[in-house]
Amino acid sequence: MDFLLNIIGDINEQTSGLTSSVYAVQNWMWSNFLYYALIAAGLYITIRTRGVQWRSIKEMVRVLGDPVAREADGKKSISSFRAFTVSAASRVGTGTVAGVALAIAMGGPGAVFWMWVIAAVGAASAFAESLLGQLYKERGKDSYIGGPAYYMKRGLNARWMGYIFVAFIVITYAFVFVAVQTNAVVDATSNSLGIDVSGTNSMGFRMVVGAVMVLLTAAIIFGGIRAISSVTEWLVPIMAVLYLLLGLLVVLLNITEVPNMLLMIFQGAFGIKEFVTGGTMGAVIWGMKRGLLTNEAGMGTA
């Protein structure tokens, strides 16, 4: 174990410079153009689709009850509700809970407002991404396969762009998204059990939690989309209901502070003080960052 800890310590020292470089690049991207591009794309699609994300809410609810059809091979297809839960599972997670707290800590209460904005406008982007995924999907061995790489290849005739996207998304999911989710589970579990996982402490506990997550995840995803959807069909509704009940409980326990909370959010988003000190831009940027992480609008991955 000491040998492993020494290796981890050496890796941490060697990657500190890389971490600083990544932060510098991401700060430059967000500060200069990325959040402009997200809002511009969302507004453009919203206008062109005449607000499809709001106009089609009734239709969205209706199709969730569509009956299950049969594929050409006689197998049952994935129901609309199952497809919805798979999509919801990719959007509700660490970014929805811890991401909001981080946005408020870094950008102030006004960041919440800008998270609302990117959610409302980004819903059009998410709709467009899902639509393109359906239009340009291909029949695979056991199911349809698709996504940004396929509509880059088939829609834009840019196979090279699809390969670049795949390379970046594999790296991002392997070393960022999965790491964030697993780290959140480790933190929550260690806090519940009273285990210190700061620094290099309790490395064995971390590895056990990681191994359990690998086994549970593998048992689901290697079964294909049918296995994934069969799990999300019951897990996502339970998760969503518990999440809403917990949020409602927190609000009810602090009901007298709700008016002041709303005032702080709007003051932080548009307040003169924040504008003069530059706090407004911090709220905008952090709200956009967390909003993107929460609903994935603009990433194409859903």
Helices and strands as residue ranges (DSSP letters): H 2-29, I 30-34, H 35-48, H 52-55, H 57-63, H 80-91, H 94-107, H 110-135, E 138-139, E 144-145, H 148-154, H 159-172, I 173-177, H 178-193, H 203-221, H 224-253, G 255-257, H 258-270, H 272-277, H 279-295
